[in-house]
Amino acid sequence: MSRLPLLAVGVALVLGGCSTLDKLNPFTPEPKIKPAALETFTPVVELGVDWQASIGSSGEATFVPAVVDDNVFAADAAGDVVRLEDGKQIWRIAAGQRLSAGVGADDKVVVVATAKGEVLAFSADDGSSLWKVQVSSEVLAAPTVMGDLVIVRTGDSRIHGLNASDGKRRWTYQRSAPSLSLRKSVGVLAAHGVVVAGMPGGKLVAINAANGAAVWEVTVAQPKGSTELERVADISSLPVIADRQICAVAFQGRLACFDPASATLLWGQEISSSAGLDADAKAVYVSGDKGQVSAFERDSGLQRWTQAKLALRRLSRPLVVGKFVAIGDYQGYVHLLKTEDGALAGRIATDGSEIVADPILLPGGRFLVQTRAGGLFALSAHGT
């Protein structure tokens, strides 16, 4: 996710993980507080690279790869799209134009998009072109493929449901947005016939995947403050569905978990995050905007621990990997924290460029990160 520079009041902000609103203003002097230096520690687990590959740079956009069984589909800003199988290149194509968002895929179709609002689909088998359609505005988030449906989120607060076979539009969901909001690179979560999306103003909505009708809408965070900037409380990361809970976190807002059946609030905790969260059976883990990683009890919302040794390192969304939480930073390091107490457990360097894309699980307990420079690293922990 790109950082959060101030464009203008009433104009969208670029999504990011800055620690304070002062960072939004290009005329504000550089803060005196610097990102935390990496402390030495005795690792309890060894992080290793199972395989690595390279796609081109993502530039200022966020390019999230897609994982389908042992296949990884990735793209870059210049328009290259690649399919890798266990790290080996199967095909590589040029989309023919610059891209603005990462990849959505299943075993049949691979979908990417542009800042001009074009959605392009290719065969997962050989990379051949299938269809191209125009949607309502720029696409900053990776499309989502859900069976015979491709779900595309556009910058004008619309979500489009397209036929996976030919790109024809089935439905469009739209809601009003506040005058000032984050220019987000977050997509949607699709599961059990429902599309769930975090919206500007701290709202979380569930949409019927069959017809685009709203199923429910809940409030994760209420905007507060005396200025437009202070009242930005957007959900700028994907929610998490875990057992009988759905949880989301808002920038300048809070973490909240709901019962997805009744849409009732179970608990909430004040924390600001633009990077996001993950969960396991015991806890919800959040990357805070000040660089702290916090864990909250799934049942009660009580805070279990906070790890502050990565302060201001512009952390990625956390990913639960077994007994650990994996998280990337602005220098391309991947850190492992113990889920039990948040202690640093392992660390590995990638290519030195920022990890802005969400880490993704791979088969066999491994996980994948894509760096801003275009490095793809399949990592695994040994000695657990």
C-alpha positions as CSV (number, residue, x, y, z in Angstrom):
1,M,0.0,0.0,0.0
2,S,1.4,3.3,-1.0
3,R,1.9,6.1,1.6
4,L,-0.6,8.8,2.4
5,P,0.5,12.2,0.9
6,L,-2.0,15.1,1.2
7,L,-3.5,16.0,-2.2
8,A,-6.2,18.5,-1.3
9,V,-9.2,18.8,0.9
10,G,-12.1,17.1,-0.9
11,V,-9.7,15.1,-3.1
12,A,-8.8,11.5,-2.3
13,L,-5.7,10.6,-0.3
14,V,-3.3,7.9,-1.3
15,L,-3.5,4.9,0.9
16,G,-0.6,4.2,3.2
17,G,0.8,3.4,6.5
18,C,2.1,6.8,7.8
19,S,2.2,7.0,11.5
20,T,0.7,10.5,11.9
21,L,-1.4,12.9,10.0
22,D,1.5,15.3,9.8
23,K,3.0,12.9,7.2
24,L,0.0,13.7,5.0
25,N,1.2,17.2,4.4
26,P,4.1,17.7,2.0
27,F,4.9,21.1,3.6
28,T,5.4,19.6,7.1
29,P,9.1,19.2,8.1
30,E,10.4,15.7,8.4
31,P,9.6,14.2,11.7
32,K,12.4,13.9,14.3
33,I,11.4,10.4,15.2
34,K,13.0,7.9,12.8
35,P,11.9,4.3,12.1
36,A,13.2,1.9,14.7
37,A,16.6,0.3,14.0
38,L,16.5,-3.5,13.9
39,E,17.6,-5.0,17.1
40,T,19.7,-8.1,17.3
41,F,18.1,-11.1,18.9
42,T,18.5,-14.9,19.0
43,P,16.1,-16.4,16.5
44,V,14.1,-19.4,17.5
45,V,13.2,-20.2,14.0
46,E,15.0,-19.9,10.7
47,L,13.3,-18.2,7.8
48,G,14.5,-19.6,4.4
49,V,13.8,-18.9,0.7
50,D,12.2,-21.9,-1.0
51,W,12.2,-20.1,-4.3
52,Q,12.4,-16.6,-5.7
53,A,11.5,-15.0,-9.0
54,S,11.1,-11.5,-10.4
55,I,8.4,-9.5,-12.1
56,G,8.8,-5.8,-12.8
57,S,8.4,-2.9,-10.4
58,S,5.0,-1.9,-9.1
59,G,5.9,1.8,-9.0
60,E,3.6,3.7,-6.8
61,A,0.8,1.1,-7.1
62,T,0.2,-2.0,-5.0
63,F,0.5,-5.3,-6.9
64,V,-0.8,-8.3,-5.0
65,P,-0.1,-11.8,-6.5
66,A,-2.7,-14.5,-6.7
67,V,-2.1,-18.1,-5.5
68,V,-4.0,-21.0,-7.0
69,D,-2.8,-24.3,-5.7
70,D,0.9,-24.5,-6.6
71,N,0.6,-21.6,-9.1
72,V,1.4,-18.0,-8.5
73,F,0.2,-15.3,-10.9
74,A,1.8,-11.9,-10.6
75,A,1.9,-8.6,-12.6
76,D,3.8,-5.3,-12.7
77,A,3.1,-1.7,-13.5
78,A,4.6,-2.0,-17.0
79,G,2.0,-4.6,-18.0
80,D,3.9,-7.9,-17.7
81,V,1.8,-10.8,-16.3
82,V,3.5,-14.1,-15.3
83,R,2.4,-17.6,-14.2
84,L,4.8,-19.5,-12.0
85,E,4.4,-23.1,-10.9
86,D,6.4,-23.8,-7.7
87,G,8.7,-20.9,-8.7
88,K,9.3,-22.0,-12.3
89,Q,7.9,-19.7,-15.1
90,I,5.2,-21.4,-17.1
91,W,4.3,-18.3,-19.2
92,R,4.9,-14.6,-19.3
93,I,2.9,-12.1,-21.4
94,A,2.7,-8.4,-22.0
95,A,-0.8,-7.0,-21.4
96,G,-0.1,-4.2,-23.9
97,Q,-0.6,-1.3,-21.5
98,R,0.3,-0.1,-18.0
99,L,-1.5,-1.8,-15.1
100,S,-2.6,-0.3,-11.8
101,A,-3.6,-3.3,-9.8
102,G,-2.5,-6.8,-9.0
103,V,-3.9,-10.1,-10.0
104,G,-7.1,-12.0,-9.4
105,A,-7.2,-15.6,-10.6
106,D,-8.5,-19.1,-10.4
107,D,-7.6,-22.2,-12.4
108,K,-9.4,-20.7,-15.5
109,V,-9.0,-17.0,-15.7
110,V,-6.4,-14.3,-14.7
111,V,-7.6,-10.8,-14.3
112,V,-5.7,-7.4,-14.1
113,A,-6.8,-3.8,-14.5
114,T,-5.6,-0.3,-15.4
115,A,-5.9,3.3,-14.1
116,K,-8.2,4.0,-17.0
117,G,-10.7,1.6,-15.7
118,E,-10.1,-1.3,-18.2
119,V,-10.3,-4.8,-16.9
120,L,-8.3,-7.4,-18.9
121,A,-8.8,-11.2,-18.6
122,F,-6.4,-13.9,-19.8
123,S,-6.4,-17.7,-19.8
124,A,-4.8,-19.2,-16.8
125,D,-3.7,-22.1,-18.9
126,D,-1.6,-20.3,-21.5
127,G,-1.9,-16.5,-21.0
128,S,-4.0,-15.9,-24.1
129,S,-6.3,-12.9,-24.1
130,L,-10.0,-13.7,-23.2
131,W,-11.8,-10.3,-22.9
132,K,-11.4,-6.7,-22.1
133,V,-14.1,-4.4,-20.6
134,Q,-14.4,-0.8,-19.4
135,V,-15.7,-0.1,-15.9
136,S,-16.7,3.2,-14.3
137,S,-13.3,4.6,-13.1
138,E,-9.7,3.7,-12.2
139,V,-9.0,0.3,-10.6
140,L,-6.4,0.3,-7.8
141,A,-7.2,-3.0,-6.2
142,A,-6.7,-6.5,-7.5
143,P,-9.9,-8.0,-8.9
144,T,-11.4,-11.0,-7.1
145,V,-12.4,-14.2,-8.9
146,M,-15.3,-16.1,-7.3
147,G,-16.5,-19.0,-9.4
148,D,-18.1,-17.6,-12.5
149,L,-17.9,-14.0,-11.2
150,V,-15.1,-11.4,-11.4
151,I,-15.5,-8.7,-8.8
152,V,-13.8,-5.3,-9.5
153,R,-13.7,-2.4,-7.2
154,T,-13.3,1.1,-8.7
155,G,-12.1,4.4,-7.3
156,D,-15.6,5.9,-7.3
157,S,-16.8,3.7,-4.5
158,R,-18.4,1.2,-6.8
159,I,-18.1,-2.6,-6.9
160,H,-18.8,-4.4,-10.1
161,G,-19.8,-8.0,-10.7
162,L,-18.7,-9.3,-14.1
163,N,-19.1,-12.6,-15.9
164,A,-15.9,-14.5,-15.7
165,S,-16.5,-16.0,-19.1
166,D,-17.0,-12.8,-21.2
167,G,-16.7,-9.7,-18.8
168,K,-20.4,-8.7,-19.2
169,R,-21.6,-6.7,-16.2
170,R,-24.1,-8.5,-14.0
171,W,-24.5,-5.9,-11.3
172,T,-23.0,-2.7,-9.7
173,Y,-23.1,-1.8,-6.1
174,Q,-22.7,1.9,-5.2
175,R,-22.9,4.0,-2.1
176,S,-22.1,7.6,-1.3
177,A,-18.6,8.5,0.0
178,P,-17.5,11.3,2.2
179,S,-15.8,14.4,0.7
180,L,-12.4,13.3,1.9
181,S,-11.3,9.7,1.8
182,L,-8.3,7.4,1.3
183,R,-7.3,6.5,-2.3
184,K,-7.4,2.8,-1.5
185,S,-5.7,-0.2,-3.1
186,V,-7.8,-2.6,-1.2
187,G,-10.3,-5.0,-2.9
188,V,-13.0,-7.2,-1.5
189,L,-13.3,-10.4,0.4
190,A,-15.6,-13.0,-1.3
191,A,-16.8,-16.1,0.6
192,H,-20.0,-18.2,1.0
193,G,-21.9,-16.3,-1.7
194,V,-21.2,-12.9,-0.1
195,V,-18.9,-10.1,-1.1
196,V,-17.6,-8.1,2.0
197,A,-16.0,-4.7,1.6
198,G,-14.7,-2.0,3.9
199,M,-15.9,1.5,2.8
200,P,-15.0,5.1,3.4
201,G,-16.4,6.5,6.6
202,G,-15.8,3.3,8.6
203,K,-18.5,1.2,7.2
204,L,-18.3,-2.5,6.4
205,V,-20.9,-3.9,3.9
206,A,-21.9,-7.4,2.8
207,I,-23.2,-7.8,-0.8
208,N,-25.1,-10.7,-2.3
209,A,-22.8,-12.1,-5.0
210,A,-25.8,-13.2,-7.1
211,N,-27.4,-9.8,-7.6
212,G,-25.3,-7.1,-5.9
213,A,-27.9,-6.2,-3.3
214,A,-26.8,-5.2,0.1
215,V,-27.2,-7.9,2.8
216,W,-26.1,-5.8,5.8
217,E,-24.0,-2.8,6.7
218,V,-22.3,-2.2,10.0
219,T,-20.1,0.6,11.5
220,V,-16.6,-0.3,12.4
221,A,-15.5,3.2,13.3
222,Q,-17.2,6.6,13.6
223,P,-15.4,9.6,12.1
224,K,-14.4,12.0,14.8
225,G,-12.4,15.2,15.1
226,S,-12.8,18.8,14.2
227,T,-11.1,18.8,10.8
228,E,-11.7,16.9,7.5
229,L,-8.4,15.1,7.9
230,E,-9.1,14.1,11.5
231,R,-12.5,12.7,10.4
232,V,-11.0,10.3,7.8
233,A,-11.9,6.9,9.3
234,D,-11.8,4.6,6.2
235,I,-11.4,0.8,6.2
236,S,-8.4,0.5,3.9
237,S,-7.6,-3.2,4.3
238,L,-9.4,-6.5,3.8
239,P,-11.6,-7.8,6.6
240,V,-11.0,-11.3,8.1
241,I,-13.6,-14.0,8.4
242,A,-12.7,-16.5,11.2
243,D,-15.2,-19.1,12.4
244,R,-18.3,-17.1,13.6
245,Q,-16.7,-13.7,13.4
246,I,-15.9,-11.1,10.8
247,C,-13.4,-8.5,11.9
248,A,-12.2,-5.2,10.3
249,V,-10.0,-2.3,11.3
250,A,-10.2,1.4,10.2
251,F,-7.6,4.1,9.7
252,Q,-7.9,6.6,12.6
253,G,-10.6,4.3,14.0
254,R,-10.9,1.0,15.7
255,L,-10.8,-2.8,15.4
256,A,-14.2,-4.3,15.5
257,C,-15.5,-7.9,15.3
258,F,-19.1,-8.8,14.4
259,D,-21.4,-11.9,14.1
260,P,-21.8,-12.2,10.3
261,A,-25.2,-13.9,10.7
262,S,-26.8,-11.2,12.7
263,A,-24.4,-8.3,11.9
264,T,-24.2,-7.5,15.7
265,L,-21.1,-6.0,17.3
266,L,-19.2,-8.5,19.4
267,W,-16.4,-6.2,20.6
268,G,-14.2,-3.3,19.6
269,Q,-10.9,-1.8,20.4
270,E,-9.4,1.6,19.6
271,I,-6.5,1.2,17.2
272,S,-5.6,2.9,13.8
273,S,-4.5,0.7,11.0
274,S,-4.3,1.2,7.2
275,A,-2.3,-2.0,6.7
276,G,-4.7,-4.5,8.1
277,L,-5.2,-7.6,10.3
278,D,-5.3,-11.4,10.4
279,A,-6.6,-13.9,12.9
280,D,-6.3,-17.4,14.2
281,A,-8.4,-19.5,16.6
282,K,-7.2,-17.5,19.6
283,A,-6.5,-13.9,18.6
284,V,-6.8,-11.1,16.0
285,Y,-3.4,-9.5,15.0
286,V,-3.2,-5.9,13.8
287,S,-0.5,-3.8,12.2
288,G,-0.9,-0.4,13.8
289,D,-0.1,2.8,12.0
290,K,2.7,3.6,14.5
291,G,4.5,0.3,13.6
292,Q,3.2,-1.6,16.6
293,V,1.8,-5.1,16.1
294,S,-1.0,-5.9,18.6
295,A,-2.9,-9.1,19.4
296,F,-6.4,-9.1,20.8
297,E,-8.4,-12.1,22.3
298,R,-10.9,-13.4,19.7
299,D,-13.6,-14.0,22.3
300,S,-13.4,-10.8,24.4
301,G,-11.2,-8.3,22.5
302,L,-8.9,-7.9,25.4
303,Q,-5.4,-7.1,24.4
304,R,-2.9,-10.0,24.7
305,W,0.3,-8.2,23.7
306,T,1.9,-5.4,21.7
307,Q,5.2,-5.6,19.9
308,A,6.7,-2.1,19.5
309,K,10.3,-2.9,18.4
310,L,9.3,-2.3,14.7
311,A,8.0,1.2,15.3
312,L,7.5,3.4,12.2
313,R,8.8,0.7,9.9
314,R,5.7,0.9,7.6
315,L,4.6,-2.6,8.3
316,S,2.6,-4.7,5.9
317,R,-0.6,-6.6,6.8
318,P,0.2,-9.4,9.2
319,L,-0.2,-13.1,8.2
320,V,-0.6,-16.0,10.6
321,V,1.8,-18.8,9.7
322,G,1.4,-21.6,12.1
323,K,2.7,-20.4,15.5
324,F,4.0,-17.2,14.1
325,V,2.8,-13.9,12.6
326,A,4.7,-12.8,9.4
327,I,5.0,-9.2,8.6
328,G,7.0,-7.2,6.0
329,D,8.5,-3.7,6.3
330,Y,9.8,-0.7,4.3
331,Q,13.3,-2.1,3.9
332,G,12.1,-5.5,2.5
333,Y,12.7,-7.4,5.8
334,V,10.2,-10.1,6.8
335,H,9.8,-10.6,10.5
336,L,8.3,-13.5,12.4
337,L,6.6,-12.8,15.8
338,K,5.4,-15.5,18.2
339,T,1.6,-15.6,18.3
340,E,1.9,-16.5,22.0
341,D,3.5,-13.3,23.2
342,G,4.6,-11.2,20.2
343,A,8.4,-11.8,20.7
344,L,10.6,-11.6,17.7
345,A,11.2,-15.1,16.5
346,G,12.9,-14.8,13.1
347,R,13.9,-12.4,10.3
348,I,15.0,-12.5,6.7
349,A,16.0,-9.9,4.1
350,T,14.5,-9.9,0.6
351,D,15.7,-7.4,-2.0
352,G,15.8,-4.2,0.0
353,S,12.6,-2.7,-1.4
354,E,9.3,-2.1,0.5
355,I,6.9,-4.9,1.0
356,V,3.5,-3.3,0.5
357,A,1.5,-6.2,-0.9
358,D,-0.3,-8.4,1.6
359,P,1.7,-11.6,2.4
360,I,-0.1,-14.7,1.1
361,L,-0.2,-18.3,2.3
362,L,1.2,-21.0,0.0
363,P,0.6,-24.7,0.2
364,G,2.7,-26.6,2.7
365,G,2.9,-24.0,5.4
366,R,4.9,-21.6,3.2
367,F,4.1,-18.0,2.4
368,L,4.7,-15.5,-0.4
369,V,5.7,-11.8,-0.4
370,Q,6.0,-9.4,-3.4
371,T,8.2,-6.4,-3.0
372,R,7.9,-3.0,-4.6
373,A,10.9,-3.8,-6.9
374,G,9.0,-6.9,-8.1
375,G,10.8,-9.6,-6.2
376,L,8.7,-12.7,-5.4
377,F,9.9,-14.7,-2.4
378,A,8.4,-18.0,-1.3
379,L,9.4,-18.3,2.4
380,S,9.2,-21.0,5.0
381,A,10.1,-21.4,8.6
382,H,12.3,-24.2,9.9
383,G,12.9,-25.3,13.4
384,T,9.4,-24.8,14.6
